[in-house]
Every structure is written in structure tokens, then in C-alpha cells.
Amino acid sequence: MMEAVRAFGSDSDLPDAALRAGSPLRYPRPERWDAELTIKPARAAEAAQKLGLTSVGRLLEHLPRDRGAARTVSGLVPGEVATVVVEVRSISSRPVRRRGMRPLVEALVADETGPMNATFFNQPWLQKRYKPGTRLILQGKFEARNSFRVQAHAPTAESTSAEGEVATYPATDGLSSTQILALIQENRATAVHTLEPLPARLRTEERLPDRAAALLAAHFGSHEEGRARLAFEELLILQLVLLRRRRQRRASARATALPAPSELTR
């Protein structure tokens, strides 16, 4: 006979209505979590290797170090450094009279709140890469006359921009925080395939979210709460490892029992 299904955190039987009302079961697929991370161009891929971002799971475990301002175009303030999500409407390049400088790339970009002019320095190849219709994450400084000096940029699949905060990540030469943000946004659905190391009973007692929810919160939601849950997990596992090593040392340090003394003979 099949045992009755119990309500979560209770000894009571789960009613049939509640059982049928639940969402469909979902099982993690570790092969998706461990899938190789594909990054272009080659320079960005090499930089990702230096940061240890070798798989989608490693990417999602690369937590932000801080938060920065996220704005819509109409919400930008002159002198402010912020991040916006925009679409390229038109793009062109023009030469610069100063010796040694490459042509400037100027783009008319816009979100749902309005347009602005974005300027890219020393990157003339972007005129061919970012064709009209391309959606971008831009991080830079908003200046007078509706001009935005781009400091970092990356293509994105995000459809709209928003007011609030956006994560900034530990980065390296060849892979900017903005590029890492775009990669994480692209792969955020894979978070559900992380394996949960904490038992449900422990998470209930400590009022902790599951690991997937904590990762998404660290990147896109309550930054501190997400990091607190992941820190709890890390410290708990470290303590268990240390206790295991201590037990192994004690077991190996036991002296071998000596045989019983022989009887003396006359």
C-alpha cells in the first residue's frame, strides 16, 4: 500500500485537492548546469577562462560585488553614471582630428521612454557589429544635450529598461561587468538546475530560500538576502568538512593495542 503524502513541515495528510493543485514536479538537470559556457569573441572567452567562468553554473555562481543605478532614457540625470537597456535605431562613424584616435562611433538609441545619442570611443568596428534593431546594455555617463558616453556595452535579449539598481560584477580585461550581466541575463533560466545541498527541514527551520531562488535574488532581486543564503550554505559545508577531517585524524591517531603480557615461567 502506498503511504499517504504528508503536508510540508507537518505530520498531517495532504488533501487530494491540495495535491492536485500543486505545480508540476520539476527535477534539476545537472547537465544543463555543467554545460560549457559559449562566449564570443575569442578575447572575451579567454578573459572568462581567467575568471573561472567555464560553465553556465560557474557563471551563475559569479556573484555581483555591488549595485549600480539602472535607468530609463528619460530618467537619466546629467553627470550620472548609469546602465540602460536600449535599441539601436541608427549608427555611423566619423573621423577625429586628434592624432592617434580612431574614428568615433555614434548611435541613435532609444527605449520605450525616448531616444538619446550614444558615443563609442576607439571602437570603429562597432558600426558593423551593432546594426539597427540590436538591443544593447550600455553603461556610461549621461551628459548634456542628450548625449551618453559609453564606457561598457554588450548585446542583450532584455526587451525593456527599468528604474532601480543593476548588479556590477568582478571583471577583467576583455570581459566587462556589463558583458557578464548580459551573459547572466541570457542564462538565468538555468538557475533551476542547480543541485540543492540543504535539506528541506533545515531550510524551513532557518527560513532560507532554495538555492536557485537565492542565486536569482543575488543577481536580480534582494542582493543581501541571496548572498546570506549562499554564505550559510558555504559555511555549513566548510564546518562539516572540518568535522570530518577531525574525526579522521582522531581515528588515525589511535595507538595499536598491545597484546596481553605472557605468563612468567620459573
Long-range contacts (C-beta under 8 A, 24 or more apart in sequence): 8-200, 8-204, 9-201, 9-204, 26-192, 28-192, 28-193, 28-194, 28-195, 28-196, 29-193, 30-193, 30-195, 32-56, 32-190, 32-193, 33-57, 33-190, 33-193, 33-194, 33-195, 35-190, 37-183, 37-187, 39-175, 39-183, 43-174, 44-174, 44-175, 44-179, 46-174, 47-172, 47-173, 47-174, 47-175, 48-175, 50-172, 51-170, 51-171, 51-172, 51-175, 53-180, 56-187, 56-190, 57-190, 57-193, 57-194, 59-180, 59-183, 59-184, 59-187, 60-184, 60-187, 60-188, 60-190, 60-191, 60-194, 60-215, 60-219, 61-215, 62-169, 62-170, 62-180, 62-184, 63-169, 63-218, 63-219, 63-226, 63-227, 63-230, 64-167, 64-168, 64-169, 64-218, 64-219, 64-223, 65-168, 65-169, 65-170, 66-167, 66-168, 67-165, 67-166, 67-167, 67-168, 67-223, 68-139, 68-165, 68-166, 68-167, 68-168, 69-165, 69-166, 70-161, 70-162, 70-163, 70-164, 70-165, 70-166, 71-142, 71-161, 71-163, 72-111, 72-112, 72-113, 72-161, 72-162, 72-163, 73-109, 73-110, 73-111, 73-113, 73-114, 73-115, 73-116, 73-161, 74-113, 74-114, 75-113, 75-163, 76-116, 76-142, 76-148, 77-142, 78-142, 78-143, 78-144, 79-141, 79-142, 79-143, 80-141, 80-142, 81-139, 81-140, 81-141, 81-151, 82-139, 82-140, 82-142, 83-137, 83-138, 83-139, 83-166, 83-178, 83-181, 84-111, 84-137, 84-138, 84-148, 84-161, 85-111, 85-135, 85-136, 85-137, 85-138, 85-156, 85-158, 85-160, 85-161, 85-162, 86-110, 86-111, 86-116, 86-118, 86-135, 86-136, 86-138, 86-161, 87-111, 87-133, 87-134, 87-135, 87-136, 88-130, 88-131, 88-132, 88-133, 88-134, 88-135, 88-136, 89-115, 89-132, 90-132, 91-126, 91-127, 91-130, 91-131, 91-132, 92-127, 93-124, 93-127, 109-136, 109-138, 109-148, 111-160, 111-161, 112-160, 112-161, 113-161, 115-146, 116-142, 116-146, 116-147, 116-148, 117-145, 117-146, 117-147, 117-148, 118-147, 118-148, 118-150, 119-147, 119-148, 119-149, 119-150, 120-150, 120-153, 121-149, 121-150, 126-153, 130-155, 135-159, 137-178, 137-181, 137-182, 138-178, 139-176, 139-177, 139-178, 152-176, 152-177, 152-178, 152-179, 153-178, 154-178, 154-179, 154-181, 154-182, 154-183, 155-182, 156-182, 156-185, 156-186, 157-185, 157-186, 158-185, 167-219, 167-220, 167-223, 184-219, 188-216, 188-219, 188-220, 191-215, 191-216, 197-233, 197-237, 198-233, 198-236, 206-232, 208-232
